[in-house]
Amino acid sequence: MMEVVNVKMMFLKQRQKKLSSGVKNWQGHLTNISIRLQVEDKNNLPEIMDKHKLNNNEELNAINISRGKTLENLKRRKFNKCQSLMACILCINLQYNNLTNCAAEMIGKLLLESTTITDLNLMCNDIGSHGAKWLSKALQFNRSVKNLRMNGNKIGNAGGMHFATMLQLNRTLESLDLGDCDLETQSLIALATVLHHNKTLRAIDVGRPIIHTIQEEATVHMAHMLQVNQTLQELHLIKMEMRNFGIQQICDKLVHNHSLRLLDLHCNQISSDGAKSLAKLLKHNTPLKILDLAANRIEDDGLVCISDALRYMNDQLLALSVARNNISGIGLMALANALKSNNTLTNVYVWGNNFDESASIDFANLIKAGRLKPKRTDISPYWIDGRVYLSELAHGLQMYYYWTPLYGDRDEAACNANTYLLKEPNTSISQIDIEESIDTSSFEGDQTF
């Protein structure tokens, strides 16, 4: 029986010295390299690690990388030496290093030979359009990689076009992250066009592109794609400079879509008119489970419309984020009242708005009654001199994506709720509430809100 085990390599700062192989070790900073191995017997792992010298103070023979040094010095004989190890690697995580186009070329050649690697994380390196070309060419023939993260690599418009070409031929990739890659309108349109026919991709992130016009051509093409594509489940459109016209186009087409579960519109320019279009969409009770509207400007009018739609006409939405939307007490109280009637919406994130005393009391009562669980919201009530106030909790739909805290325990279910809510919607509530109990002692027993 094959088992999957995790191995984390940590290269510590040390003096420059020659190893037995004659390769000089790099005097760099602390660097983490994570790999996942598939082995027949977990008890044999120490043997495998010893055979391939997988220890904390030597170079990883399979992947030789440290901060400040790229893969240009990776010797071909190293690949030949560790073929048996490569045959059982499932996941390679090289995020936050200094990989360049040369490294991407070698990784591309590795993907052409590998039949086991399913996850490749290259986020936040120095890979450009040439490196994207090598990776996309390799993925045209690779039949094992399912998840690829390229976010933070400035591959530009040319790199985006290479990945669009790849998606025409690749039939195994399920998740592609091209956020913060300096894509432009041309490559966004190409990706949207390809997704008319691609039936395997389940999630795509094209956030923070470089947009030079206000005509929202890319958004319109994404909307038309959603009308045709019935397999895409996650769409991240962060920092797209989307306005009310763009969200209206998306909502009109989403009425005919039966697959999308997550729509991420974080940090755009959607106002109350755009929120009204979203409210009309929610009234159609589409399969949408997660809606992220954080850092827009829907204000009171927008949230009142959305709340009215959620009160009686939608039983599908599980999570809603309206944090930092310049909403005051009127809109927040409307949402609190909707939660009393809607029992499906479990995750609500509202921090960063203008809470008055009435809104604070309403949300404090929802938490006290158990309608809102502490792990499913980003606020926590407290009181001073008999008056209720709200404080922020570090919870959200996707908190730990570009960073993770240095101290304390990571509560993935509370901080990255997206992942858990999309696994199995029917059982997601129990997954998030594992080992969670409401601490009623945090409320004063005789306190009335």
C-alpha positions in Angstrom: 0.0 0.0 0.0 1.4 3.4 -1.0 1.6 6.1 1.7 2.1 9.8 1.3 4.6 11.5 3.7 5.8 15.1 4.0 9.4 16.1 4.2 10.5 19.7 4.8 14.1 20.7 4.0 15.6 23.6 5.9 18.8 25.1 4.7 20.4 27.0 7.6 22.8 29.9 7.3 26.3 28.4 7.2 29.7 29.1 5.9 30.6 28.5 2.3 32.3 25.1 2.0 32.9 22.4 -0.5 30.8 19.3 -0.3 32.1 15.9 -1.3 30.5 16.3 -4.7 32.6 19.4 -5.3 29.6 21.7 -5.4 30.0 24.8 -3.3 27.2 25.3 -0.7 25.6 28.7 -0.7 25.9 30.9 2.3 22.2 32.1 2.3 19.3 32.8 4.5 16.9 30.3 6.0 15.0 28.6 3.1 12.2 26.1 3.3 11.7 23.4 0.6 8.8 21.1 1.0 8.3 17.9 -0.9 5.8 15.1 -0.6 7.0 11.5 -1.2 4.9 8.5 -2.1 6.5 5.4 -0.6 5.4 1.8 -0.3 6.2 1.5 3.4 6.4 4.6 5.7 8.8 2.7 7.9 11.4 2.8 5.1 11.4 6.6 5.0 14.7 7.0 7.1 16.4 4.6 4.6 15.2 6.7 1.6 16.3 10.0 3.3 19.7 8.5 4.1 20.1 7.1 0.6 19.4 10.5 -1.0 21.0 12.6 1.8 17.8 14.3 2.7 18.9 15.9 6.0 18.7 19.4 7.4 22.3 20.5 6.7 23.1 19.2 3.2 21.8 20.0 -0.2 18.7 18.3 -1.5 19.9 16.2 -4.4 16.6 16.3 -6.1 16.2 20.1 -6.0 19.2 22.3 -5.2 17.9 25.7 -4.3 18.5 28.4 -1.6 17.5 32.0 -1.3 19.7 34.1 -3.4 20.8 31.3 -5.7 18.9 29.9 -8.7 18.9 26.5 -10.3 21.4 27.4 -12.9 24.1 25.4 -11.1 22.0 22.3 -10.8 24.0 19.6 -12.5 22.6 17.1 -14.9 24.3 14.3 -12.9 22.2 15.2 -9.9 19.1 14.3 -11.8 20.6 11.1 -13.0 21.7 10.3 -9.4 18.3 10.7 -7.9 15.9 9.2 -10.5 14.5 6.8 -7.9 13.6 9.7 -5.6 12.0 11.6 -8.5 9.8 8.6 -9.2 8.0 9.1 -5.9 7.8 12.9 -5.5 4.2 14.1 -5.5 4.6 17.8 -4.6 7.3 20.4 -5.0 7.1 23.7 -3.1 9.7 26.3 -4.1 7.8 29.5 -3.1 9.6 32.7 -2.1 13.0 32.0 -3.7 15.0 33.6 -6.5 14.2 31.2 -9.3 14.7 32.7 -12.7 14.0 31.7 -16.3 16.8 29.2 -16.2 15.3 27.4 -13.2 11.9 27.4 -15.0 13.6 25.8 -18.0 15.0 23.0 -15.9 11.7 22.5 -14.0 10.0 22.3 -17.4 12.4 19.5 -18.5 11.7 17.7 -15.2 8.0 17.9 -15.8 8.5 16.2 -19.2 10.1 13.3 -17.5 7.9 13.1 -14.3 4.7 11.1 -14.2 4.0 11.5 -10.4 4.3 15.3 -9.6 0.7 16.6 -9.0 1.4 19.9 -7.2 4.0 22.6 -8.2 4.2 25.8 -6.2 6.5 28.5 -7.8 4.9 31.6 -6.3 6.8 34.8 -5.7 10.0 34.0 -7.6 11.7 35.9 -10.5 10.4 33.8 -13.4 9.6 35.9 -16.5 7.9 35.3 -19.9 10.7 33.0 -21.1 10.4 30.8 -18.1 6.6 30.7 -18.6 7.2 29.5 -22.1 9.2 26.5 -20.9 6.7 25.6 -18.2 3.7 25.9 -20.5 5.4 23.8 -23.2 6.1 21.1 -20.7 2.6 21.2 -19.4 1.2 20.6 -22.9 2.6 17.1 -22.6 2.6 16.5 -18.9 -0.2 14.3 -17.6 0.2 14.4 -13.9 0.3 18.1 -12.6 -3.0 19.1 -11.3 -2.2 22.3 -9.4 0.2 25.1 -10.4 0.8 28.3 -8.6 2.7 31.0 -10.5 1.4 34.1 -8.6 3.9 36.8 -8.0 6.1 35.9 -11.0 6.1 38.8 -13.5 5.5 36.7 -16.6 3.6 39.6 -18.3 1.3 39.5 -21.3 3.5 37.1 -23.2 3.6 34.7 -20.4 -0.1 34.8 -20.1 -0.5 34.0 -23.8 1.8 30.9 -23.3 -0.4 29.6 -20.6 -3.5 30.2 -22.7 -1.9 28.1 -25.4 -1.1 25.4 -22.9 -4.7 25.2 -21.7 -5.8 24.4 -25.3 -3.9 21.1 -25.1 -3.6 20.2 -21.4 -6.3 18.0 -20.0 -5.2 17.3 -16.5 -4.5 20.7 -14.9 -7.3 21.6 -12.4 -6.0 24.7 -10.7 -4.0 27.6 -12.2 -3.0 30.7 -10.2 -1.7 33.6 -12.4 -2.5 36.3 -9.9 -0.2 39.3 -9.6 1.7 38.2 -12.8 1.2 41.5 -14.7 -1.2 40.0 -17.2 -2.7 42.4 -19.7 -6.0 42.6 -21.5 -4.9 40.5 -24.5 -3.8 37.5 -22.3 -6.9 37.8 -20.2 -9.1 37.6 -23.3 -7.1 34.6 -24.5 -7.5 32.8 -21.2 -11.3 33.5 -21.2 -11.6 32.3 -24.8 -9.7 29.0 -24.2 -11.9 28.3 -21.2 -14.9 28.1 -23.5 -13.6 24.7 -24.5 -11.4 23.5 -21.6 -13.4 21.0 -19.5 -10.8 20.1 -16.8 -9.8 23.4 -15.1 -11.7 23.8 -11.9 -10.1 27.0 -10.5 -8.3 30.0 -12.0 -6.9 33.2 -10.5 -6.1 36.1 -12.8 -6.1 38.9 -10.2 -4.2 42.2 -10.4 -3.6 42.4 -14.1 -2.3 45.6 -15.8 -5.4 47.3 -17.2 -4.9 50.3 -19.5 -8.6 51.0 -20.4 -11.8 51.5 -18.5 -14.0 49.6 -21.0 -13.7 46.3 -19.1 -13.2 44.2 -22.2 -11.5 41.4 -20.1 -14.5 41.3 -17.7 -16.9 41.1 -20.6 -15.1 38.1 -22.0 -14.9 36.4 -18.6 -18.7 36.9 -18.4 -19.3 35.3 -21.8 -17.0 32.4 -20.7 -19.1 31.8 -17.6 -22.2 31.4 -19.7 -20.6 28.6 -21.7 -18.2 26.9 -19.3 -20.0 24.5 -17.0 -17.0 23.0 -15.2 -15.2 26.0 -13.6 -15.8 26.1 -9.9 -13.6 29.0 -8.7 -13.0 32.3 -10.3 -10.7 34.9 -8.7 -11.0 38.4 -10.2 -9.1 40.4 -7.6 -8.1 44.0 -8.4 -9.5 43.9 -11.9 -10.7 47.6 -11.7 -14.2 46.1 -12.2 -17.0 48.6 -12.1 -20.8 48.3 -12.1 -21.0 47.6 -15.8 -18.6 44.7 -15.5 -20.3 43.0 -12.5 -23.7 43.5 -14.3 -22.3 41.5 -17.3 -21.0 38.8 -15.0 -24.3 38.5 -13.1 -26.4 38.3 -16.3 -24.3 35.4 -17.6 -24.0 33.6 -14.2 -27.7 33.0 -14.2 -27.1 30.3 -16.9 -24.1 28.9 -15.1 -24.5 25.7 -12.9 -21.0 25.0 -11.8 -19.4 28.1 -10.3 -19.1 27.8 -6.5 -16.7 30.7 -5.6 -16.7 34.2 -7.0 -13.9 36.4 -5.7 -14.4 40.1 -6.4 -12.1 41.4 -3.7 -10.7 44.9 -4.1 -12.6 46.3 -7.1 -14.7 49.4 -7.7 -18.2 47.9 -7.3 -20.7 50.3 -5.8 -24.4 49.9 -4.7 -25.6 49.6 -8.3 -23.3 46.6 -8.8 -24.5 45.1 -5.5 -28.1 45.3 -6.8 -27.0 43.2 -9.8 -25.5 40.7 -7.4 -28.8 40.7 -5.4 -30.7 39.8 -8.5 -28.3 36.9 -9.2 -28.7 35.6 -5.6 -32.5 35.7 -6.0 -32.1 33.1 -8.8 -30.6 30.8 -6.1 -27.7 29.7 -8.3 -25.2 27.1 -6.9 -22.8 29.9 -5.8 -21.5 29.1 -2.4 -18.9 31.8 -1.6 -19.1 35.5 -2.6 -16.2 37.8 -1.6 -17.0 41.5 -2.0 -14.4 42.8 0.5 -12.7 46.1 -0.2 -15.4 47.5 -2.6 -17.8 50.3 -1.9 -21.3 48.8 -1.9 -22.3 50.9 1.1 -25.7 50.6 2.9 -27.9 50.5 -0.2 -26.0 47.7 -1.7 -25.9 45.5 1.4 -29.6 46.1 2.0 -30.4 44.7 -1.4 -28.2 41.7 -0.9 -29.7 41.1 2.5 -33.2 41.2 1.1 -32.2 38.5 -1.5 -30.6 36.3 1.2 -33.5 36.5 3.6 -36.0 34.3 1.8 -34.9 33.7 -1.8 -31.4 32.1 -1.5 -30.5 28.9 0.4 -27.2 28.2 -1.4 -24.8 30.8 -0.3 -22.5 29.7 2.5 -20.1 32.6 2.9 -20.3 36.3 2.3 -17.5 38.9 2.9 -18.4 42.6 2.8 -15.5 43.8 4.9 -14.3 47.3 4.3 -17.2 48.5 2.2 -18.1 51.8 3.9 -21.3 50.3 5.3 -22.9 51.9 8.3 -25.5 50.7 10.8 -28.4 50.6 8.4 -26.8 48.0 6.1 -25.3 46.0 8.9 -28.6 45.7 10.7 -30.3 44.6 7.5 -27.7 41.8 7.2 -28.1 40.8 10.8 -31.9 40.5 10.3 -31.4 38.4 7.2 -29.2 36.0 9.2 -32.2 35.4 11.6 -34.2 34.1 8.6 -31.5 32.5 6.5 -30.0 29.4 8.1 -27.7 28.5 5.3 -25.3 31.4 5.4 -22.7 30.4 8.0 -19.7 32.5 7.3 -20.0 36.3 7.5 -17.1 38.8 7.5 -18.0 42.4 8.1 -15.0 44.0 9.8 -13.8 47.4 8.6 -17.3 49.0 8.4 -18.9 51.7 10.5 -20.6 49.9 13.4 -22.9 51.9 15.5 -24.3 50.7 18.8 -27.4 49.1 17.3 -25.4 47.1 14.8 -22.9 46.0 17.4 -25.8 44.8 19.6 -27.4 42.8 16.7 -24.2 41.0 15.9 -23.3 40.4 19.5 -26.7 38.8 20.0 -26.2 36.6 16.9 -22.8 35.4 18.3 -24.3 34.8 21.8 -27.2 32.8 20.4 -24.8 30.6 18.4 -26.2 31.8 15.0 -22.7 33.1 14.2 -19.9 30.9 15.4 -16.5 32.5 16.4 -14.6 30.6 13.7 -17.0 31.7 11.0 -16.8 35.5 11.4 -14.1 38.2 11.9 -15.6 40.0 14.8 -15.8 39.4 18.5 -18.0 41.4 21.0 -16.8 42.9 24.2 -18.3 45.6 26.4 -17.2 48.6 28.5 -19.4 50.3 31.0 -22.5 48.4 29.7 -21.9 49.3 26.0 -21.1 46.7 23.4 -18.1 47.0 21.1 -16.7 44.7 18.4 -13.0 43.7 18.0 -11.4 42.1 15.0 -10.6 38.4 14.7 -7.9 37.2 12.2 -10.4 35.1 10.4 -11.4 35.2 6.7 -12.0 33.4 3.5 -8.4 33.4 2.4 -6.1 35.0 5.0 -3.0 32.9 4.7 -2.2 32.9 1.1 0.8 35.2 0.6 2.0 35.0 4.3 1.5 32.9 7.4 1.9 34.1 11.0 5.3 33.6 12.7 3.8 32.9 16.1 0.7 31.0 17.4 -1.2 28.1 15.9 -2.6 28.3 12.4 -6.3 27.6 12.4 -6.8 26.8 8.7 -10.5 26.3 9.0 -11.1 29.7 10.4 -8.5 31.7 8.4 -8.8 29.9 5.0 -12.5 29.1 5.0 -12.6 28.9 1.2 -10.7 25.6 1.2 -13.0 23.9 3.7 -16.3 25.2 2.4 -15.5 24.0 -1.1 -14.4 20.5 -0.2 -17.8 19.0 0.5 -20.5 21.6 0.9 -22.8 19.2 2.7 -20.3 18.5 5.5 -18.3 21.8 5.5 -20.0 23.1 8.6 -18.9 20.1 10.7 -15.4 20.4 9.2 -15.0 24.1 10.3 -16.5 23.4 13.7 -14.2 20.5 14.6 -13.2 20.9 18.3 -15.0 24.3 18.4 -17.2 25.1 21.4 -18.8 28.4 22.2 -17.2 30.0 25.3 -20.3 31.4 27.0 -18.1 32.6 29.8 -16.9 35.4 27.6 -20.3 37.0 28.0 -21.5 38.4 31.3 -24.3 36.2 32.5 -26.6 39.1 33.4 -25.5 41.3 30.5 -28.3 42.4 28.2 -27.3 43.6 24.7 
